[in-house]
Amino acid sequence: IDFLAEDRNHEAAGGDLLERWFPAEVIEPIRLHVVAKRYLCSSEQDYYEQLSDASKRSFEVQGGMLSAEEQAELASNEHIETAVELRRIDDEGKIQDKSTRAIEEFAEIVARCFHK
């Protein structure tokens, strides 16, 4: 099976799964995860070049470069800055042998983000 042959909208699935527990400030950047990659590729020359071959392929399947109008519209989205930050964190997660903190260290942060 070629999982990169079609867009499976993982960003929507993740947002839909988590929205009953987390507020929009957490969910919307997740939903913008793919478009944030398209935004970065369209607005930063070097961003596309640092993507893996698989990520470049999924980029094309997910819609490729944004038009100037799409970039301008997205720039006005209140969640795009956080989505771009999330995208960069995701990129760092793909670095082999990168030292990271244990997941337990994030429990308090996650707990604070739950709906009250």
N, C-alpha and C positions, 0 to 999 in steps of 0.2 A: 504494500500500500504506500502510495506517495502522499504523505501528510502535507506536503507543501504545494500540492496541485490545486488546492482550493482554500479559500479563507474560511476558517472554522469559527471566526468571531470569538476567540477565547477571552477577549477583553469584556465582551458583553456577558458571556457566561460567568466570568468571575464576579463582575459587578452584580449580576442578578442573584448569584448565590450568597453574596455577603451583605446585600442591602438591608436585610431584615435586622442585622446586628449593628451596622455601622452607619454613621451619618453621611450626608452628601460630600462633605469635605474629604472623606476617605474613599468613597465609592466612585465619584466622578473622575478623579485621576486614574483610577483603574480602568474605567470605561474609555478613557482617552489614551490608553497605553499604546495602541497601534497608531493612532493618528499622531501621537507625540513623536513616534519614530519617523513618520512621513514628514512632520513639521521640521524636525531636526535635519533630515536629509535635504529638505527643500530650502532651509534657511542657513545652514552651515556647510560650507564646501567640503570640509574634511570628514564630516560625520559619516556619510555614505561609505567612504573609503575604509573606515575602520570596522565596518560590519563584516561578519563572517559570510562565507558564500551562501550558507543556508539562510541567514538573515536578509541578505540581498535578494534572494529568490522570494522569500515570503513578503518582502517589501513590495515587489512587483505584483504579486498575487493580491496583496492588500490594497492596491490602488496606485502605488508609485508616488511620484512627485506631486505636490500640491501646487495649484495655480496661485498666482499672486493674490487673487481675490480670496481663495480659500485660506491662505496664510493670514491675511488681514482679518478675516472673520474669526479665525482660531485665536489670533493674538488678543482678541477682545474677550475671549472666554475666561471667566474668573478662575477656572481650575487648570488652565494650561501650564502655568508656571510649576505647579505641584506635579502635574503629569510629566513634564519634561524632567523634573528632578527624579521622579520615580523611574522614568526611562533610563536615566543615567545610572541609577542604582542597579537596575536590571542588567545593564551592560556590564557593570563591574562584577556581577554575579556569574558572568560567563568566563571570567579569567581563571584559567586552571591554576590550582595550587595557591590561590589568593587566600590569605589568612582572614578569617571572619570571626565575629563574636558568636558565642553559643546562642541558640534560639531562646533559651531561658532568660537571657539578659533583656529580651524584648517584651516579656510577659506584662510588666507594669505599664509599658507604653500602650500595648494592645488593649489592656483592660481599661485604660483611660479613654480609649476611642469608642468603646461600646456605647450604644444608645442607652440613655438613662431610663 
